[in-house]
């Protein structure tokens, strides 16, 4: 595997899948002696949780759960 002029490498798909690394995943490098380990960052807020937190309280329409369900089902 080669390192590009920008210092980038491609993580093989099988490894990404095994580690659960998807676009926008947080990873870190750990150096121990002459060995570098790549691992997913744990304990950080997930991308989905960040999105929900960003959107929380921004709704301008007040509807009950029943009203939302009727709306999404196309009921009158």
N, CA, C and O atoms as a Tripos MOL2 file, in Angstrom:
@<TRIPOS>MOLECULE
protein
  304   303    76     0     0
PROTEIN
NO_CHARGES

@<TRIPOS>ATOM
      1 N           0.8530   -1.1610    0.0000 N.3       1 UNK1
      2 CA          0.0000    0.0000    0.0000 C.3       1 UNK1
      3 C           0.8990    1.2250    0.0000 C.2       1 UNK1
      4 O           1.8910    1.2790    0.7270 O.2       1 UNK1
      5 N           0.5500    2.1930   -0.8110 N.am      2 UNK2
      6 CA          1.3490    3.4130   -0.9050 C.3       2 UNK2
      7 C           0.6700    4.5770   -0.2150 C.2       2 UNK2
      8 O          -0.5560    4.6510   -0.1330 O.2       2 UNK2
      9 N           1.4850    5.4700    0.2740 N.am      3 UNK3
     10 CA          1.0050    6.7140    0.8660 C.3       3 UNK3
     11 C           1.0790    7.7800   -0.2230 C.2       3 UNK3
     12 O           2.0980    7.9030   -0.9030 O.2       3 UNK3
     13 N          -0.0030    8.5560   -0.3940 N.am      4 UNK4
     14 CA         -0.0070    9.6080   -1.4150 C.3       4 UNK4
     15 C           0.8600   10.7770   -0.9620 C.2       4 UNK4
     16 O           1.3330   10.8090    0.1740 O.2       4 UNK4
     17 N           1.0620   11.7350   -1.8600 N.am      5 UNK5
     18 CA          1.8520   12.9240   -1.5210 C.3       5 UNK5
     19 C           1.1900   13.7460   -0.4150 C.2       5 UNK5
     20 O           1.8490   14.5500    0.2460 O.2       5 UNK5
     21 N          -0.1220   13.5410   -0.2140 N.am      6 UNK6
     22 CA         -0.8410   14.2380    0.8620 C.3       6 UNK6
     23 C          -0.8400   13.4370    2.1600 C.2       6 UNK6
     24 O          -1.4530   13.8490    3.1450 O.2       6 UNK6
     25 N          -0.1510   12.2850    2.1650 N.am      7 UNK7
     26 CA         -0.0920   11.4580    3.3670 C.3       7 UNK7
     27 C          -1.3140   10.5680    3.5380 C.2       7 UNK7
     28 O          -1.5890   10.1040    4.6450 O.2       7 UNK7
     29 N          -2.0460   10.3240    2.4660 N.am      8 UNK8
     30 CA         -3.2740    9.5420    2.5420 C.3       8 UNK8
     31 C          -3.0580    8.1070    2.0990 C.2       8 UNK8
     32 O          -2.2300    7.8200    1.2340 O.2       8 UNK8
     33 N          -3.8250    7.2100    2.7130 N.am      9 UNK9
     34 CA         -3.8730    5.8120    2.2890 C.3       9 UNK9
     35 C          -5.3410    5.4110    2.2220 C.2       9 UNK9
     36 O          -6.1930    6.0370    2.8520 O.2       9 UNK9
     37 N          -5.6260    4.3770    1.4620 N.am     10 UNK10
     38 CA         -6.9850    3.8650    1.3790 C.3      10 UNK10
     39 C          -7.1090    2.6780    2.3170 C.2      10 UNK10
     40 O          -6.3300    1.7280    2.2410 O.2      10 UNK10
     41 N          -8.1020    2.7400    3.2070 N.am     11 UNK11
     42 CA         -8.3550    1.6160    4.1000 C.3      11 UNK11
     43 C          -9.1790    0.6030    3.3060 C.2      11 UNK11
     44 O         -10.2600    0.9400    2.8210 O.2      11 UNK11
     45 N          -8.6900   -0.6290    3.1650 N.am     12 UNK12
     46 CA         -9.4250   -1.6250    2.3850 C.3      12 UNK12
     47 C         -10.8480   -1.8080    2.9130 C.2      12 UNK12
     48 O         -11.0890   -1.7300    4.1170 O.2      12 UNK12
     49 N         -11.7820   -2.0510    2.0010 N.am     13 UNK13
     50 CA        -13.1910   -2.2000    2.3420 C.3      13 UNK13
     51 C         -13.4600   -3.2590    3.3980 C.2      13 UNK13
     52 O         -14.3120   -3.0660    4.2650 O.2      13 UNK13
     53 N         -12.7470   -4.3690    3.3350 N.am     14 UNK14
     54 CA        -12.9800   -5.4340    4.3190 C.3      14 UNK14
     55 C         -12.6350   -4.9680    5.7280 C.2      14 UNK14
     56 O         -13.3100   -5.3320    6.6910 O.2      14 UNK14
     57 N         -11.5940   -4.1700    5.8440 N.am     15 UNK15
     58 CA        -11.1940   -3.6470    7.1540 C.3      15 UNK15
     59 C         -12.1910   -2.5950    7.6260 C.2      15 UNK15
     60 O         -12.5730   -2.5880    8.7970 O.2      15 UNK15
     61 N         -12.6220   -1.6960    6.7180 N.am     16 UNK16
     62 CA        -13.6230   -0.6800    7.0880 C.3      16 UNK16
     63 C         -14.8970   -1.3410    7.5860 C.2      16 UNK16
     64 O         -15.4850   -0.9100    8.5780 O.2      16 UNK16
     65 N         -15.3210   -2.3970    6.8870 N.am     17 UNK17
     66 CA        -16.5460   -3.0850    7.2780 C.3      17 UNK17
     67 C         -16.3730   -3.7500    8.6460 C.2      17 UNK17
     68 O         -17.2560   -3.6560    9.4990 O.2      17 UNK17
     69 N         -15.2570   -4.4090    8.8500 N.am     18 UNK18
     70 CA        -15.0100   -5.1150   10.1150 C.3      18 UNK18
     71 C         -14.9750   -4.1430   11.2950 C.2      18 UNK18
     72 O         -15.4520   -4.4730   12.3810 O.2      18 UNK18
     73 N         -14.4150   -2.9500   11.0910 N.am     19 UNK19
     74 CA        -14.2990   -1.9630   12.1650 C.3      19 UNK19
     75 C         -15.4890   -1.0140   12.2400 C.2      19 UNK19
     76 O         -15.5870   -0.2020   13.1600 O.2      19 UNK19
     77 N         -16.4010   -1.1200   11.2600 N.am     20 UNK20
     78 CA        -17.5560   -0.2230   11.2600 C.3      20 UNK20
     79 C         -17.1810    1.2030   10.9180 C.2      20 UNK20
     80 O         -17.7520    2.1490   11.4620 O.2      20 UNK20
     81 N         -16.2260    1.3610   10.0220 N.am     21 UNK21
     82 CA        -15.7880    2.6930    9.6000 C.3      21 UNK21
     83 C         -16.5630    3.0770    8.3440 C.2      21 UNK21
     84 O         -16.4550    2.4290    7.3030 O.2      21 UNK21
     85 N         -17.3480    4.1470    8.4680 N.am     22 UNK22
     86 CA        -18.1580    4.6490    7.3670 C.3      22 UNK22
     87 C         -17.7620    6.0960    7.1000 C.2      22 UNK22
     88 O         -17.0290    6.6820    7.8980 O.2      22 UNK22
     89 N         -18.2240    6.6910    6.0000 N.am     23 UNK23
     90 CA        -17.9150    8.1030    5.7670 C.3      23 UNK23
     91 C         -18.2860    8.9480    6.9900 C.2      23 UNK23
     92 O         -19.3440    8.7570    7.5900 O.2      23 UNK23
     93 N         -17.4290    9.8580    7.3400 N.am     24 UNK24
     94 CA        -17.5630   10.7620    8.4860 C.3      24 UNK24
     95 C         -17.2880   10.0820    9.8210 C.2      24 UNK24
     96 O         -17.4760   10.7060   10.8660 O.2      24 UNK24
     97 N         -16.8470    8.8150    9.8230 N.am     25 UNK25
     98 CA        -16.4850    8.1590   11.0770 C.3      25 UNK25
     99 C         -15.2510    8.8280   11.6590 C.2      25 UNK25
    100 O         -14.3960    9.3290   10.9290 O.2      25 UNK25
    101 N         -15.1700    8.8280   12.9760 N.am     26 UNK26
    102 CA        -13.9970    9.3540   13.6600 C.3      26 UNK26
    103 C         -13.0320    8.2020   13.9320 C.2      26 UNK26
    104 O         -13.4240    7.1720   14.4810 O.2      26 UNK26
    105 N         -11.7810    8.3810   13.5480 N.am     27 UNK27
    106 CA        -10.7430    7.3860   13.8290 C.3      27 UNK27
    107 C          -9.5530    8.0980   14.4540 C.2      27 UNK27
    108 O          -9.4200    9.3190   14.3630 O.2      27 UNK27
    109 N          -8.7040    7.3250   15.0800 N.am     28 UNK28
    110 CA         -7.4920    7.9060   15.6510 C.3      28 UNK28
    111 C          -6.3180    6.9680   15.3920 C.2      28 UNK28
    112 O          -6.4860    5.7660   15.1870 O.2      28 UNK28
    113 N          -5.1360    7.5510   15.4080 N.am     29 UNK29
    114 CA         -3.9090    6.7860   15.2390 C.3      29 UNK29
    115 C          -3.2170    6.7170   16.5920 C.2      29 UNK29
    116 O          -3.0950    7.7210   17.2920 O.2      29 UNK29
    117 N          -2.7670    5.5200   16.9490 N.am     30 UNK30
    118 CA         -2.0540    5.3150   18.1960 C.3      30 UNK30
    119 C          -0.6770    4.7660   17.8360 C.2      30 UNK30
    120 O          -0.5640    3.7530   17.1450 O.2      30 UNK30
    121 N           0.3680    5.4420   18.3080 N.am     31 UNK31
    122 CA          1.7320    5.0220   18.0090 C.3      31 UNK31
    123 C           2.3150    4.3290   19.2340 C.2      31 UNK31
    124 O           2.3310    4.8820   20.3330 O.2      31 UNK31
    125 N           2.7910    3.1070   19.0190 N.am     32 UNK32
    126 CA          3.4690    2.3490   20.0670 C.3      32 UNK32
    127 C           4.7740    1.8410   19.4790 C.2      32 UNK32
    128 O           4.7900    0.8960   18.6900 O.2      32 UNK32
    129 N           5.8580    2.4770   19.8730 N.am     33 UNK33
    130 CA          7.1570    2.1290   19.2980 C.3      33 UNK33
    131 C           7.1690    2.4670   17.8240 C.2      33 UNK33
    132 O           6.9210    3.6120   17.4460 O.2      33 UNK33
    133 N           7.4580    1.4740   16.9820 N.am     34 UNK34
    134 CA          7.4660    1.6730   15.5360 C.3      34 UNK34
    135 C           6.1740    1.2060   14.8720 C.2      34 UNK34
    136 O           6.1090    1.0780   13.6490 O.2      34 UNK34
    137 N           5.1590    0.9570   15.6740 N.am     35 UNK35
    138 CA          3.8970    0.4550   15.1460 C.3      35 UNK35
    139 C           2.8070    1.5110   15.3060 C.2      35 UNK35
    140 O           2.7110    2.1740   16.3390 O.2      35 UNK35
    141 N           1.9930    1.6560   14.2720 N.am     36 UNK36
    142 CA          0.8690    2.5970   14.3070 C.3      36 UNK36
    143 C          -0.4140    1.7870   14.2300 C.2      36 UNK36
    144 O          -0.5720    0.9370   13.3540 O.2      36 UNK36
    145 N          -1.3320    2.0550   15.1550 N.am     37 UNK37
    146 CA         -2.6290    1.4010   15.1680 C.3      37 UNK37
    147 C          -3.6920    2.4160   14.7650 C.2      37 UNK37
    148 O          -3.6470    3.5770   15.1690 O.2      37 UNK37
    149 N          -4.6330    1.9650   13.9730 N.am     38 UNK38
    150 CA         -5.7850    2.7790   13.6000 C.3      38 UNK38
    151 C          -6.9790    2.1900   14.3270 C.2      38 UNK38
    152 O          -7.2220    0.9850   14.2570 O.2      38 UNK38
    153 N          -7.7240    3.0380   15.0280 N.am     39 UNK39
    154 CA         -8.9130    2.5240   15.7040 C.3      39 UNK39
    155 C         -10.0250    3.5570   15.6510 C.2      39 UNK39
    156 O          -9.7890    4.7600   15.5380 O.2      39 UNK39
    157 N         -11.2390    3.0480   15.7350 N.am     40 UNK40
    158 CA        -12.3870    3.9390   15.7460 C.3      40 UNK40
    159 C         -12.4490    4.6290   17.1030 C.2      40 UNK40
    160 O         -12.0830    4.0500   18.1250 O.2      40 UNK40
    161 N         -12.9100    5.8560   17.0970 N.am     41 UNK41
    162 CA        -13.0210    6.6260   18.3280 C.3      41 UNK41
    163 C         -14.3270    6.2410   18.9990 C.2      41 UNK41
    164 O         -15.3900    6.2840   18.3800 O.2      41 UNK41
    165 N         -14.2430    5.8680   20.2560 N.am     42 UNK42
    166 CA        -15.4370    5.5080   21.0100 C.3      42 UNK42
    167 C         -15.7120    6.5770   22.0540 C.2      42 UNK42
    168 O         -14.8260    7.3310   22.4540 O.2      42 UNK42
    169 N         -16.9510    6.6170   22.4760 N.am     43 UNK43
    170 CA        -17.3110    7.5760   23.5070 C.3      43 UNK43
    171 C         -17.6660    8.9480   22.9830 C.2      43 UNK43
    172 O         -18.0680    9.8190   23.7530 O.2      43 UNK43
    173 N         -17.5250    9.1560   21.6900 N.am     44 UNK44
    174 CA        -17.9140   10.4340   21.0990 C.3      44 UNK44
    175 C         -19.3570   10.3440   20.6650 C.2      44 UNK44
    176 O         -19.8740    9.2540   20.4220 O.2      44 UNK44
    177 N         -20.0040   11.4780   20.5660 N.am     45 UNK45
    178 CA        -21.3830   11.5330   20.1090 C.3      45 UNK45
    179 C         -21.4390   11.1360   18.6430 C.2      45 UNK45
    180 O         -20.6420   11.6100   17.8340 O.2      45 UNK45
    181 N         -22.3830   10.2660   18.3020 N.am     46 UNK46
    182 CA        -22.5140    9.8120   16.9230 C.3      46 UNK46
    183 C         -23.0080   10.9450   16.0260 C.2      46 UNK46
    184 O         -23.5510   11.9410   16.5050 O.2      46 UNK46
    185 N         -22.8180   10.7810   14.7490 N.am     47 UNK47
    186 CA        -23.2530   11.7810   13.7720 C.3      47 UNK47
    187 C         -24.7640   11.9910   13.8510 C.2      47 UNK47
    188 O         -25.2440   13.1230   13.7820 O.2      47 UNK47
    189 N         -25.5120   10.8880   13.9980 N.am     48 UNK48
    190 CA        -26.9600   10.9910   14.1070 C.3      48 UNK48
    191 C         -27.3830   11.7530   15.3560 C.2      48 UNK48
    192 O         -28.2960   12.5780   15.3090 O.2      48 UNK48
    193 N         -26.7150   11.4720   16.4730 N.am     49 UNK49
    194 CA        -27.0470   12.1680   17.7180 C.3      49 UNK49
    195 C         -26.7360   13.6560   17.6050 C.2      49 UNK49
    196 O         -27.4830   14.4870   18.1220 O.2      49 UNK49
    197 N         -25.6400   13.9940   16.9330 N.am     50 UNK50
    198 CA        -25.2970   15.4080   16.7220 C.3      50 UNK50
    199 C         -26.3650   16.0980   15.8810 C.2      50 UNK50
    200 O         -26.7410   17.2370   16.1580 O.2      50 UNK50
    201 N         -26.8540   15.4040   14.8490 N.am     51 UNK51
    202 CA        -27.8860   15.9660   13.9840 C.3      51 UNK51
    203 C         -29.1740   16.2140   14.7640 C.2      51 UNK51
    204 O         -29.7840   17.2780   14.6550 O.2      51 UNK51
    205 N         -29.5780   15.2220   15.5480 N.am     52 UNK52
    206 CA        -30.7990   15.3760   16.3490 C.3      52 UNK52
    207 C         -30.6460   16.5440   17.3220 C.2      52 UNK52
    208 O         -31.5670   17.3450   17.4790 O.2      52 UNK52
    209 N         -29.5050   16.6430   17.9640 N.am     53 UNK53
    210 CA        -29.2780   17.7330   18.9200 C.3      53 UNK53
    211 C         -29.3110   19.0930   18.2250 C.2      53 UNK53
    212 O         -29.8310   20.0630   18.7750 O.2      53 UNK53
    213 N         -28.7620   19.1600   17.0280 N.am     54 UNK54
    214 CA        -28.7750   20.4130   16.2740 C.3      54 UNK54
    215 C         -30.1950   20.8240   15.9010 C.2      54 UNK54
    216 O         -30.5270   22.0100   15.9230 O.2      54 UNK54
    217 N         -31.0310   19.8510   15.5610 N.am     55 UNK55
    218 CA        -32.3900   20.1440   15.1220 C.3      55 UNK55
    219 C         -33.3930   20.2780   16.2760 C.2      55 UNK55
    220 O         -34.4950   20.7900   16.0820 O.2      55 UNK55
    221 N         -33.0160   19.8260   17.4590 N.am     56 UNK56
    222 CA        -33.9380   19.8460   18.5980 C.3      56 UNK56
    223 C         -34.4360   21.2660   18.8700 C.2      56 UNK56
    224 O         -33.6440   22.2010   18.9890 O.2      56 UNK56
    225 N         -35.7630   21.4120   18.9660 N.am     57 UNK57
    226 CA        -36.3690   22.6930   19.2860 C.3      57 UNK57
    227 C         -36.5550   23.6380   18.1150 C.2      57 UNK57
    228 O         -36.9850   24.7750   18.3090 O.2      57 UNK57
    229 N         -36.2430   23.1990   16.9050 N.am     58 UNK58
    230 CA        -36.3520   24.0740   15.7370 C.3      58 UNK58
    231 C         -37.6900   23.9540   15.0170 C.2      58 UNK58
    232 O         -37.9840   24.7560   14.1310 O.2      58 UNK58
    233 N         -38.4940   22.9800   15.3750 N.am     59 UNK59
    234 CA        -39.7760   22.7930   14.7000 C.3      59 UNK59
    235 C         -40.6780   23.9860   14.9680 C.2      59 UNK59
    236 O         -40.6970   24.5300   16.0730 O.2      59 UNK59
    237 N         -41.4210   24.3860   13.9490 N.am     60 UNK60
    238 CA        -42.3200   25.5230   14.1050 C.3      60 UNK60
    239 C         -43.7750   25.0870   14.1420 C.2      60 UNK60
    240 O         -44.6510   25.8840   14.4780 O.2      60 UNK60
    241 N         -44.0450   23.8260   13.7990 N.am     61 UNK61
    242 CA        -45.4070   23.3170   13.8010 C.3      61 UNK61
    243 C         -45.5690   22.4120   15.0200 C.2      61 UNK61
    244 O         -44.7580   21.5140   15.2500 O.2      61 UNK61
    245 N         -46.6090   22.6530   15.7850 N.am     62 UNK62
    246 CA        -46.8640   21.8200   16.9660 C.3      62 UNK62
    247 C         -47.9550   20.8170   16.6220 C.2      62 UNK62
    248 O         -49.1000   21.1920   16.3660 O.2      62 UNK62
    249 N         -47.5940   19.5420   16.6170 N.am     63 UNK63
    250 CA        -48.5540   18.4860   16.3030 C.3      63 UNK63
    251 C         -48.4030   17.3830   17.3430 C.2      63 UNK63
    252 O         -47.3170   17.1570   17.8770 O.2      63 UNK63
    253 N         -49.5000   16.7070   17.6190 N.am     64 UNK64
    254 CA        -49.4370   15.5480   18.4970 C.3      64 UNK64
    255 C         -48.8980   14.3710   17.6990 C.2      64 UNK64
    256 O         -48.8310   14.4220   16.4710 O.2      64 UNK64
    257 N         -48.5190   13.3200   18.3950 N.am     65 UNK65
    258 CA        -48.0490   12.1160   17.7110 C.3      65 UNK65
    259 C         -49.1300   11.5600   16.7950 C.2      65 UNK65
    260 O         -48.8480   11.1490   15.6700 O.2      65 UNK65
    261 N         -50.3800   11.5490   17.2860 N.am     66 UNK66
    262 CA        -51.4880   11.0520   16.4500 C.3      66 UNK66
    263 C         -51.6570   11.8970   15.1950 C.2      66 UNK66
    264 O         -51.9190   11.3560   14.1200 O.2      66 UNK66
    265 N         -51.5140   13.2080   15.3130 N.am     67 UNK67
    266 CA        -51.6340   14.0940   14.1540 C.3      67 UNK67
    267 C         -50.5020   13.8460   13.1550 C.2      67 UNK67
    268 O         -50.7250   13.8460   11.9450 O.2      67 UNK67
    269 N         -49.3090   13.6400   13.6590 N.am     68 UNK68
    270 CA        -48.1610   13.3630   12.7820 C.3      68 UNK68
    271 C         -48.3750   12.0410   12.0550 C.2      68 UNK68
    272 O         -48.1420   11.9570   10.8490 O.2      68 UNK68
    273 N         -48.8200   11.0010   12.7740 N.am     69 UNK69
    274 CA        -49.0490    9.7010   12.1470 C.3      69 UNK69
    275 C         -50.1350    9.7790   11.0820 C.2      69 UNK69
    276 O         -49.9940    9.1860   10.0120 O.2      69 UNK69
    277 N         -51.2120   10.5010   11.3620 N.am     70 UNK70
    278 CA        -52.2870   10.6730   10.3780 C.3      70 UNK70
    279 C         -51.7750   11.4160    9.1630 C.2      70 UNK70
    280 O         -52.1200   11.0760    8.0310 O.2      70 UNK70
    281 N         -50.9580   12.4220    9.3890 N.am     71 UNK71
    282 CA        -50.3870   13.2020    8.2820 C.3      71 UNK71
    283 C         -49.4870   12.3420    7.4040 C.2      71 UNK71
    284 O         -49.5810   12.3990    6.1780 O.2      71 UNK71
    285 N         -48.6090   11.5400    8.0230 N.am     72 UNK72
    286 CA        -47.6860   10.7240    7.2410 C.3      72 UNK72
    287 C         -48.4080    9.6020    6.4940 C.2      72 UNK72
    288 O         -47.9290    9.1290    5.4640 O.2      72 UNK72
    289 N         -49.5540    9.1810    7.0120 N.am     73 UNK73
    290 CA        -50.3350    8.1340    6.3420 C.3      73 UNK73
    291 C         -51.2720    8.7050    5.2840 C.2      73 UNK73
    292 O         -51.8860    7.9570    4.5230 O.2      73 UNK73
    293 N         -51.3790   10.0260    5.2370 N.am     74 UNK74
    294 CA        -52.2510   10.6590    4.2600 C.3      74 UNK74
    295 C         -53.7170   10.6150    4.6440 C.2      74 UNK74
    296 O         -54.6000   10.7320    3.7950 O.2      74 UNK74
    297 N         -53.9660   10.4440    5.9450 N.am     75 UNK75
    298 CA        -55.3460   10.3940    6.4200 C.3      75 UNK75
    299 C         -55.8810   11.8060    6.5840 C.2      75 UNK75
    300 O         -55.1300   12.7300    6.8960 O.2      75 UNK75
    301 N         -57.1830   11.9690    6.3700 N.am     76 UNK76
    302 CA        -57.8070   13.2840    6.5300 C.3      76 UNK76
    303 C         -58.1930   13.5390    7.9700 C.2      76 UNK76
    304 O         -58.7320   14.6000    8.2860 O.2      76 UNK76
@<TRIPOS>BOND
     1     1     2 1
     2     2     3 1
     3     3     4 2
     4     3     5 am
     5     5     6 1
     6     6     7 1
     7     7     8 2
     8     7     9 am
     9     9    10 1
    10    10    11 1
    11    11    12 2
    12    11    13 am
    13    13    14 1
    14    14    15 1
    15    15    16 2
    16    15    17 am
    17    17    18 1
    18    18    19 1
    19    19    20 2
    20    19    21 am
    21    21    22 1
    22    22    23 1
    23    23    24 2
    24    23    25 am
    25    25    26 1
    26    26    27 1
    27    27    28 2
    28    27    29 am
    29    29    30 1
    30    30    31 1
    31    31    32 2
    32    31    33 am
    33    33    34 1
    34    34    35 1
    35    35    36 2
    36    35    37 am
    37    37    38 1
    38    38    39 1
    39    39    40 2
    40    39    41 am
    41    41    42 1
    42    42    43 1
    43    43    44 2
    44    43    45 am
    45    45    46 1
    46    46    47 1
    47    47    48 2
    48    47    49 am
    49    49    50 1
    50    50    51 1
    51    51    52 2
    52    51    53 am
    53    53    54 1
    54    54    55 1
    55    55    56 2
    56    55    57 am
    57    57    58 1
    58    58    59 1
    59    59    60 2
    60    59    61 am
    61    61    62 1
    62    62    63 1
    63    63    64 2
    64    63    65 am
    65    65    66 1
    66    66    67 1
    67    67    68 2
    68    67    69 am
    69    69    70 1
    70    70    71 1
    71    71    72 2
    72    71    73 am
    73    73    74 1
    74    74    75 1
    75    75    76 2
    76    75    77 am
    77    77    78 1
    78    78    79 1
    79    79    80 2
    80    79    81 am
    81    81    82 1
    82    82    83 1
    83    83    84 2
    84    83    85 am
    85    85    86 1
    86    86    87 1
    87    87    88 2
    88    87    89 am
    89    89    90 1
    90    90    91 1
    91    91    92 2
    92    91    93 am
    93    93    94 1
    94    94    95 1
    95    95    96 2
    96    95    97 am
    97    97    98 1
    98    98    99 1
    99    99   100 2
   100    99   101 am
   101   101   102 1
   102   102   103 1
   103   103   104 2
   104   103   105 am
   105   105   106 1
   106   106   107 1
   107   107   108 2
   108   107   109 am
   109   109   110 1
   110   110   111 1
   111   111   112 2
   112   111   113 am
   113   113   114 1
   114   114   115 1
   115   115   116 2
   116   115   117 am
   117   117   118 1
   118   118   119 1
   119   119   120 2
   120   119   121 am
   121   121   122 1
   122   122   123 1
   123   123   124 2
   124   123   125 am
   125   125   126 1
   126   126   127 1
   127   127   128 2
   128   127   129 am
   129   129   130 1
   130   130   131 1
   131   131   132 2
   132   131   133 am
   133   133   134 1
   134   134   135 1
   135   135   136 2
   136   135   137 am
   137   137   138 1
   138   138   139 1
   139   139   140 2
   140   139   141 am
   141   141   142 1
   142   142   143 1
   143   143   144 2
   144   143   145 am
   145   145   146 1
   146   146   147 1
   147   147   148 2
   148   147   149 am
   149   149   150 1
   150   150   151 1
   151   151   152 2
   152   151   153 am
   153   153   154 1
   154   154   155 1
   155   155   156 2
   156   155   157 am
   157   157   158 1
   158   158   159 1
   159   159   160 2
   160   159   161 am
   161   161   162 1
   162   162   163 1
   163   163   164 2
   164   163   165 am
   165   165   166 1
   166   166   167 1
   167   167   168 2
   168   167   169 am
   169   169   170 1
   170   170   171 1
   171   171   172 2
   172   171   173 am
   173   173   174 1
   174   174   175 1
   175   175   176 2
   176   175   177 am
   177   177   178 1
   178   178   179 1
   179   179   180 2
   180   179   181 am
   181   181   182 1
   182   182   183 1
   183   183   184 2
   184   183   185 am
   185   185   186 1
   186   186   187 1
   187   187   188 2
   188   187   189 am
   189   189   190 1
   190   190   191 1
   191   191   192 2
   192   191   193 am
   193   193   194 1
   194   194   195 1
   195   195   196 2
   196   195   197 am
   197   197   198 1
   198   198   199 1
   199   199   200 2
   200   199   201 am
   201   201   202 1
   202   202   203 1
   203   203   204 2
   204   203   205 am
   205   205   206 1
   206   206   207 1
   207   207   208 2
   208   207   209 am
   209   209   210 1
   210   210   211 1
   211   211   212 2
   212   211   213 am
   213   213   214 1
   214   214   215 1
   215   215   216 2
   216   215   217 am
   217   217   218 1
   218   218   219 1
   219   219   220 2
   220   219   221 am
   221   221   222 1
   222   222   223 1
   223   223   224 2
   224   223   225 am
   225   225   226 1
   226   226   227 1
   227   227   228 2
   228   227   229 am
   229   229   230 1
   230   230   231 1
   231   231   232 2
   232   231   233 am
   233   233   234 1
   234   234   235 1
   235   235   236 2
   236   235   237 am
   237   237   238 1
   238   238   239 1
   239   239   240 2
   240   239   241 am
   241   241   242 1
   242   242   243 1
   243   243   244 2
   244   243   245 am
   245   245   246 1
   246   246   247 1
   247   247   248 2
   248   247   249 am
   249   249   250 1
   250   250   251 1
   251   251   252 2
   252   251   253 am
   253   253   254 1
   254   254   255 1
   255   255   256 2
   256   255   257 am
   257   257   258 1
   258   258   259 1
   259   259   260 2
   260   259   261 am
   261   261   262 1
   262   262   263 1
   263   263   264 2
   264   263   265 am
   265   265   266 1
   266   266   267 1
   267   267   268 2
   268   267   269 am
   269   269   270 1
   270   270   271 1
   271   271   272 2
   272   271   273 am
   273   273   274 1
   274   274   275 1
   275   275   276 2
   276   275   277 am
   277   277   278 1
   278   278   279 1
   279   279   280 2
   280   279   281 am
   281   281   282 1
   282   282   283 1
   283   283   284 2
   284   283   285 am
   285   285   286 1
   286   286   287 1
   287   287   288 2
   288   287   289 am
   289   289   290 1
   290   290   291 1
   291   291   292 2
   292   291   293 am
   293   293   294 1
   294   294   295 1
   295   295   296 2
   296   295   297 am
   297   297   298 1
   298   298   299 1
   299   299   300 2
   300   299   301 am
   301   301   302 1
   302   302   303 1
   303   303   304 2
@<TRIPOS>SUBSTRUCTURE
     1 UNK1         2 RESIDUE 1 A UNK
     2 UNK2         6 RESIDUE 1 A UNK
     3 UNK3        10 RESIDUE 1 A UNK
     4 UNK4        14 RESIDUE 1 A UNK
     5 UNK5        18 RESIDUE 1 A UNK
     6 UNK6        22 RESIDUE 1 A UNK
     7 UNK7        26 RESIDUE 1 A UNK
     8 UNK8        30 RESIDUE 1 A UNK
     9 UNK9        34 RESIDUE 1 A UNK
    10 UNK10       38 RESIDUE 1 A UNK
    11 UNK11       42 RESIDUE 1 A UNK
    12 UNK12       46 RESIDUE 1 A UNK
    13 UNK13       50 RESIDUE 1 A UNK
    14 UNK14       54 RESIDUE 1 A UNK
    15 UNK15       58 RESIDUE 1 A UNK
    16 UNK16       62 RESIDUE 1 A UNK
    17 UNK17       66 RESIDUE 1 A UNK
    18 UNK18       70 RESIDUE 1 A UNK
    19 UNK19       74 RESIDUE 1 A UNK
    20 UNK20       78 RESIDUE 1 A UNK
    21 UNK21       82 RESIDUE 1 A UNK
    22 UNK22       86 RESIDUE 1 A UNK
    23 UNK23       90 RESIDUE 1 A UNK
    24 UNK24       94 RESIDUE 1 A UNK
    25 UNK25       98 RESIDUE 1 A UNK
    26 UNK26      102 RESIDUE 1 A UNK
    27 UNK27      106 RESIDUE 1 A UNK
    28 UNK28      110 RESIDUE 1 A UNK
    29 UNK29      114 RESIDUE 1 A UNK
    30 UNK30      118 RESIDUE 1 A UNK
    31 UNK31      122 RESIDUE 1 A UNK
    32 UNK32      126 RESIDUE 1 A UNK
    33 UNK33      130 RESIDUE 1 A UNK
    34 UNK34      134 RESIDUE 1 A UNK
    35 UNK35      138 RESIDUE 1 A UNK
    36 UNK36      142 RESIDUE 1 A UNK
    37 UNK37      146 RESIDUE 1 A UNK
    38 UNK38      150 RESIDUE 1 A UNK
    39 UNK39      154 RESIDUE 1 A UNK
    40 UNK40      158 RESIDUE 1 A UNK
    41 UNK41      162 RESIDUE 1 A UNK
    42 UNK42      166 RESIDUE 1 A UNK
    43 UNK43      170 RESIDUE 1 A UNK
    44 UNK44      174 RESIDUE 1 A UNK
    45 UNK45      178 RESIDUE 1 A UNK
    46 UNK46      182 RESIDUE 1 A UNK
    47 UNK47      186 RESIDUE 1 A UNK
    48 UNK48      190 RESIDUE 1 A UNK
    49 UNK49      194 RESIDUE 1 A UNK
    50 UNK50      198 RESIDUE 1 A UNK
    51 UNK51      202 RESIDUE 1 A UNK
    52 UNK52      206 RESIDUE 1 A UNK
    53 UNK53      210 RESIDUE 1 A UNK
    54 UNK54      214 RESIDUE 1 A UNK
    55 UNK55      218 RESIDUE 1 A UNK
    56 UNK56      222 RESIDUE 1 A UNK
    57 UNK57      226 RESIDUE 1 A UNK
    58 UNK58      230 RESIDUE 1 A UNK
    59 UNK59      234 RESIDUE 1 A UNK
    60 UNK60      238 RESIDUE 1 A UNK
    61 UNK61      242 RESIDUE 1 A UNK
    62 UNK62      246 RESIDUE 1 A UNK
    63 UNK63      250 RESIDUE 1 A UNK
    64 UNK64      254 RESIDUE 1 A UNK
    65 UNK65      258 RESIDUE 1 A UNK
    66 UNK66      262 RESIDUE 1 A UNK
    67 UNK67      266 RESIDUE 1 A UNK
    68 UNK68      270 RESIDUE 1 A UNK
    69 UNK69      274 RESIDUE 1 A UNK
    70 UNK70      278 RESIDUE 1 A UNK
    71 UNK71      282 RESIDUE 1 A UNK
    72 UNK72      286 RESIDUE 1 A UNK
    73 UNK73      290 RESIDUE 1 A UNK
    74 UNK74      294 RESIDUE 1 A UNK
    75 UNK75      298 RESIDUE 1 A UNK
    76 UNK76      302 RESIDUE 1 A UNK
